[in-house]
Structure formats: C-alpha cells, structure tokens
Amino acid sequence: MFAVTSRNLYLRKVRPYVRNDLRFLPWPNGAGEALRRLPWTIAFLGLITALQLYAEWTPQGAVLRDLGTFRPGQFSWGGFLGAAVFHASWGHFLANFLGVALVLAWVEMSLGTLRAWVAGAVGFWLANPLTAWVLGFLLPGRLSETDWQRYLAEADNGASNGIYSLVGVLAGCLFRPGTLVGPFLFNGLFYALLTREWLATQHVLALLGGLALAALPGFLSKNQMVLQSITKR
C-alpha cells in the first residue's frame, strides 16, 4: 500500500519536474536486495558508525579522530582522508548519518553505485582541500594577521560535505535545479555566517561541485532506464 501511495504521489507532484536520469524505484525489499543495490551506501554508513563508536569509546579512537580532522593551515593525509568519516559528537554523527542514508541511497538507486561514489567523493574528499585552495588565493591581504591565523587554525570533520555534493547531483536531475539548490545554498551560506568560519563555505563549493558534475556530458545521459509506468503517464 505504501509503495502504491508513494508512487502515485510521485507521479502527480514530483515527476513533472524530474528528468529521466533520476529514476523512481521502490526501496529494497529485504537485506539481500539492499546489499545488491546499495553497497556503497551501506559500506559508508557502516564505516562512519564503526569509527564514531571507536572514537567515543576508546582513547586511541579519540586520538585517531583528531588526526582525521582537516585543518587548512596544516594539511595532512589523515585530515584529507579522515575528515569525511569522523564526527565531533553523537549529535553531529546522527544528523549526518540520516542525511547520508537518505541522499546517498537515492542517488545510488537512481544512478548506480559508481556514479554515486563519484558524486559523494566530490564532497567527502575534495570539498575541503578545494575550499582551502580557493581561500588561500582570496583571503591573504584581505584579512588581518589575527584573522588569517584564526582561519588557518579552523578544523572540520563530518560527512555533511558529501550530502551537499549529492544534493547537487540530484538537483541536476531536475528540470528546475533551483528548487533544490536554492534552499541548500542559503543554508550553506547561513551556516558559514553563523559559525564565522571561512572554511564553512565548503558546503557551498560541494553543492556547486555536485551540480557541475551532473552537468558533465555523459554523467546522467546514460541513465535513461526509467520505469515505463512512470514515463508513459
């Protein structure tokens, strides 16, 4: 009943705004089908859960989380690779866990595991260093020495960048991308102003990166396998 109701709601309210690249598929029926259709989503959620437990419950895990924190003034491979999979608190973890579970699963079911991995990687691992690189050109000479040193000492971890890049890809599947980009762009800018951290603009860059990825020739165009019951309205 739920599947029929959600499908009918989709046909009436959502489908007119969605390109054929974004398929509406029912959620996996059982663990076996979920493992087959959502390997990347399940693996990533399992990884961040295990690391959060390790970081919160063991002294060694807390040290590892600190090493896996991205800092623009002190680049390290640990910060580059670990920032996306460590979280500062349980609240931080739960919010990102729910966001990743929803958005990454939708992208993976619609576009396949490979494209979902690429879309997530733009935010998970590229947004921080790219943001630091851009700010490294824009900020020197425009900030006081005190503010510049404070920026270099900023720290970041968490999977939210990946959520934004995945949302950008989803927006690229809409005939009106602004309906999805607008709210997330506003939220990203508001968060940066709220925290007064330059590095927080990473969310905006991740969102735009996902949107640009969706616009690349061939990234979405090969995914025209839409349910006939949806396309033949």
C-alpha positions in Angstrom: 0.0 0.0 0.0 2.8 2.4 0.9 4.6 1.7 -2.4 1.5 2.3 -4.4 0.7 5.5 -2.5 4.2 6.9 -2.7 4.3 6.1 -6.4 1.0 7.9 -7.1 2.2 10.9 -5.1 5.4 10.9 -7.1 3.5 10.8 -10.4 1.3 13.7 -9.5 3.6 16.0 -7.6 7.2 15.2 -8.4 7.6 13.5 -11.8 6.7 16.6 -13.9 9.9 18.3 -12.6 12.3 15.3 -12.8 14.4 14.3 -15.8 14.6 10.7 -16.9 18.1 10.5 -15.3 16.5 10.2 -11.9 14.5 7.1 -11.6 11.8 6.5 -9.1 12.4 3.0 -7.8 10.9 1.2 -4.8 13.1 0.8 -1.7 14.9 -2.5 -1.4 12.8 -5.4 -0.3 14.9 -7.2 2.3 18.6 -7.2 3.3 19.7 -9.2 0.3 18.3 -6.7 -2.2 19.7 -3.8 -0.2 23.2 -5.3 -0.3 22.9 -5.7 -4.0 21.5 -2.3 -4.8 23.1 -0.1 -2.1 26.6 -1.5 -1.5 28.3 2.0 -1.3 25.6 3.4 1.0 25.7 0.5 3.4 29.5 0.4 3.4 29.9 4.1 4.1 27.3 4.2 6.8 28.9 1.1 8.4 32.3 2.8 8.3 31.3 6.1 9.9 29.3 4.2 12.6 32.2 2.0 13.5 34.6 4.9 13.6 32.2 7.0 15.7 32.0 4.2 18.3 35.7 3.8 18.3 36.4 7.5 18.7 33.8 7.9 21.5 34.6 4.8 23.5 38.4 4.5 23.3 41.3 6.9 23.9 43.0 5.6 20.8 39.9 6.4 18.8 39.8 10.0 20.1 43.5 10.4 19.0 42.7 9.0 15.6 39.7 11.3 15.2 42.0 14.3 15.9 44.4 13.1 13.3 41.5 12.7 10.9 40.4 16.3 11.2 41.0 18.7 8.3 42.9 21.9 9.1 43.6 24.4 6.3 46.8 25.6 7.9 48.2 22.1 8.4 47.5 19.7 5.5 47.9 16.0 6.3 46.7 12.9 4.5 45.0 11.9 7.7 42.9 15.0 7.6 42.3 14.7 3.9 41.0 11.1 4.2 39.5 11.1 7.6 37.6 14.3 7.8 34.6 12.8 6.0 34.3 9.8 8.2 34.8 11.2 11.7 32.4 13.3 13.6 32.8 15.7 16.6 29.8 14.4 18.7 26.9 12.0 18.6 24.6 14.8 17.6 26.8 15.7 14.7 27.1 12.0 13.7 23.3 11.3 13.8 22.4 14.3 11.7 24.9 13.4 9.0 24.1 9.7 9.2 20.4 10.4 8.5 21.3 12.8 5.7 23.7 10.4 4.0 21.3 7.5 4.4 18.6 9.3 2.6 20.5 11.2 -0.2 23.2 8.7 -0.9 20.7 5.8 -1.1 18.6 7.8 -3.5 21.5 8.7 -5.8 22.8 5.1 -5.7 19.5 3.5 -6.6 18.9 6.1 -9.3 22.3 6.4 -11.0 24.2 3.3 -9.9 27.0 2.7 -7.4 29.8 4.1 -9.5 28.2 7.5 -10.1 27.0 7.6 -6.5 30.6 7.1 -5.3 31.9 9.8 -7.6 29.2 12.2 -6.6 29.8 11.5 -2.9 33.6 11.8 -3.3 33.3 15.3 -4.6 32.0 16.4 -1.2 33.6 13.8 1.1 37.2 14.3 0.0 37.5 17.1 -2.5 35.4 20.0 -1.0 37.8 20.7 2.0 41.1 20.9 0.1 39.5 22.8 -2.8 37.9 25.3 -0.4 41.2 25.8 1.3 42.9 26.2 -2.0 40.4 28.9 -3.2 40.5 30.7 0.1 44.3 30.6 0.0 44.1 32.8 -3.0 41.2 35.1 -1.9 41.9 35.8 1.7 45.6 36.8 2.0 45.9 40.6 2.1 42.2 40.9 2.9 42.3 39.7 6.4 44.3 40.9 9.4 47.1 38.7 10.5 45.0 37.7 13.6 42.0 36.7 11.4 44.3 34.9 9.0 45.8 32.8 11.7 42.4 32.0 13.1 41.3 30.8 9.7 44.4 28.6 9.4 43.5 27.0 12.8 39.9 26.2 11.8 39.1 22.5 12.0 36.5 20.4 10.2 35.2 16.9 10.1 31.9 15.2 9.2 30.1 13.9 6.2 28.0 16.9 5.5 30.1 18.0 2.5 29.1 14.7 0.8 25.4 15.4 1.5 25.7 18.7 -0.3 27.5 17.3 -3.3 24.9 14.5 -3.6 22.1 17.1 -3.4 23.9 19.0 -6.2 23.7 15.9 -8.4 20.1 15.3 -7.5 19.4 19.0 -8.4 21.0 18.3 -11.8 18.3 15.7 -12.4 15.5 18.3 -12.1 14.2 20.4 -14.8 14.3 23.3 -12.3 17.5 22.7 -10.3 17.0 25.9 -8.4 14.1 24.4 -6.4 16.7 22.2 -4.7 19.8 24.3 -5.0 18.3 27.4 -3.5 17.4 26.1 0.0 20.7 24.3 0.4 22.7 27.2 -1.0 21.0 29.5 1.5 21.6 27.0 4.3 25.3 26.7 3.4 25.8 30.5 3.4 23.8 30.9 6.6 25.9 28.3 8.4 29.1 30.0 7.3 27.9 33.3 8.7 26.6 31.7 11.8 29.9 30.0 12.7 32.0 32.8 11.3 34.3 30.3 9.8 35.7 30.7 6.3 36.2 27.0 5.9 32.4 26.5 6.4 31.9 27.8 2.8 33.0 24.2 1.8 29.2 23.3 1.8 28.6 25.8 -1.0 31.5 24.6 -3.0 30.4 20.9 -2.5 26.9 21.8 -3.7 28.1 23.6 -6.8 30.6 20.8 -7.4 27.8 18.2 -7.4 25.7 20.4 -9.7 28.7 20.8 -12.1 29.3 17.0 -12.0 25.7 16.4 -13.0 26.1 18.8 -16.0 29.1 16.9 -17.4 28.3 15.3 -20.7 27.6 11.6 -20.2 27.3 11.6 -16.4 23.5 11.5 -16.4 22.6 10.8 -20.1 23.3 7.1 -19.9 20.7 6.6 -17.2 17.5 6.7 -19.2 16.2 3.4 -17.9 13.0 4.8 -16.3 10.0 2.7 -15.4 7.6 2.7 -18.3 4.7 3.1 -15.9 6.2 6.5 -15.0 7.3 7.7 -18.3 4.1 6.8 -20.1 1.8 8.9 -18.0 
